[in-house]
Amino acid sequence: MSLRPELEGLIVPSKFYGILAAARPTVFIGDPDGELARAIREGDCGISISVDDVDALVRAIRHLKGDAALRQRLGGNAFLRYCERYSAPHAFDRWVEVLRSASPAPDARVP
């Protein structure tokens, strides 16, 4: 998965959620200090690589290919992260919070 660093904070590639839900490790190419890289680090669910670091990408793919236990651990962590933060019930609860915080107080009068 990749994201141009200048787009960090504006969008999240939707494939990120699918990768997590499929219990697969994420290989992310983008801003190593951005939101996605932080989420991947915090969830211990993949590897983040700076844009244009081809050697690091090759090493990461080879490392994941050769280490089934690592793929399983990162994939399990990915699915856990998905369930805890991004699954439909969780997303619904977050939307309810957003809508409640955006609505006027019950006793507020609209002119």
Contacts in CASP RR format, 6 or more apart in sequence:
PFRMAT RR
TARGET T0000
AUTHOR 0000-0000-0000
METHOD contacts of the structure
MODEL  1
MSLRPELEGLIVPSKFYGILAAARPTVFIGDPDGELARAIREGDCGISIS
VDDVDALVRAIRHLKGDAALRQRLGGNAFLRYCERYSAPHAFDRWVEVLR
SASPAPDARVP
1 13 0 8 1.000
1 15 0 8 1.000
1 16 0 8 1.000
1 19 0 8 1.000
1 26 0 8 1.000
1 27 0 8 1.000
1 28 0 8 1.000
1 29 0 8 1.000
1 36 0 8 1.000
2 13 0 8 1.000
2 28 0 8 1.000
2 29 0 8 1.000
2 30 0 8 1.000
2 51 0 8 1.000
3 11 0 8 1.000
3 12 0 8 1.000
3 13 0 8 1.000
3 28 0 8 1.000
3 29 0 8 1.000
3 30 0 8 1.000
3 31 0 8 1.000
3 36 0 8 1.000
4 30 0 8 1.000
4 51 0 8 1.000
5 30 0 8 1.000
5 31 0 8 1.000
5 34 0 8 1.000
5 51 0 8 1.000
8 30 0 8 1.000
8 31 0 8 1.000
8 34 0 8 1.000
8 35 0 8 1.000
8 36 0 8 1.000
9 34 0 8 1.000
9 35 0 8 1.000
12 35 0 8 1.000
12 36 0 8 1.000
16 26 0 8 1.000
16 36 0 8 1.000
17 82 0 8 1.000
17 86 0 8 1.000
18 82 0 8 1.000
19 25 0 8 1.000
19 26 0 8 1.000
19 78 0 8 1.000
20 26 0 8 1.000
20 45 0 8 1.000
20 78 0 8 1.000
20 79 0 8 1.000
20 81 0 8 1.000
20 82 0 8 1.000
20 86 0 8 1.000
21 79 0 8 1.000
21 82 0 8 1.000
21 86 0 8 1.000
21 87 0 8 1.000
22 78 0 8 1.000
22 79 0 8 1.000
23 75 0 8 1.000
23 76 0 8 1.000
23 78 0 8 1.000
23 79 0 8 1.000
24 71 0 8 1.000
24 75 0 8 1.000
24 78 0 8 1.000
25 45 0 8 1.000
25 46 0 8 1.000
25 47 0 8 1.000
25 64 0 8 1.000
25 70 0 8 1.000
25 71 0 8 1.000
25 74 0 8 1.000
25 75 0 8 1.000
25 78 0 8 1.000
26 40 0 8 1.000
26 45 0 8 1.000
26 46 0 8 1.000
26 47 0 8 1.000
26 74 0 8 1.000
26 78 0 8 1.000
27 46 0 8 1.000
27 47 0 8 1.000
27 49 0 8 1.000
27 57 0 8 1.000
27 60 0 8 1.000
27 61 0 8 1.000
27 64 0 8 1.000
28 36 0 8 1.000
28 37 0 8 1.000
28 40 0 8 1.000
28 46 0 8 1.000
28 47 0 8 1.000
28 48 0 8 1.000
28 49 0 8 1.000
29 48 0 8 1.000
29 49 0 8 1.000
29 50 0 8 1.000
29 51 0 8 1.000
29 57 0 8 1.000
30 36 0 8 1.000
30 37 0 8 1.000
30 48 0 8 1.000
30 49 0 8 1.000
30 50 0 8 1.000
30 51 0 8 1.000
31 37 0 8 1.000
31 50 0 8 1.000
31 51 0 8 1.000
32 48 0 8 1.000
32 49 0 8 1.000
32 50 0 8 1.000
36 48 0 8 1.000
37 48 0 8 1.000
39 81 0 8 1.000
40 46 0 8 1.000
40 47 0 8 1.000
40 48 0 8 1.000
41 48 0 8 1.000
43 77 0 8 1.000
43 78 0 8 1.000
43 80 0 8 1.000
43 81 0 8 1.000
44 73 0 8 1.000
44 74 0 8 1.000
44 77 0 8 1.000
45 74 0 8 1.000
45 75 0 8 1.000
45 76 0 8 1.000
45 77 0 8 1.000
45 78 0 8 1.000
45 81 0 8 1.000
46 74 0 8 1.000
46 75 0 8 1.000
46 77 0 8 1.000
46 78 0 8 1.000
47 60 0 8 1.000
47 63 0 8 1.000
47 64 0 8 1.000
49 56 0 8 1.000
49 57 0 8 1.000
49 60 0 8 1.000
50 56 0 8 1.000
63 70 0 8 1.000
64 70 0 8 1.000
64 71 0 8 1.000
64 74 0 8 1.000
83 90 0 8 1.000
84 90 0 8 1.000
104 110 0 8 1.000
END
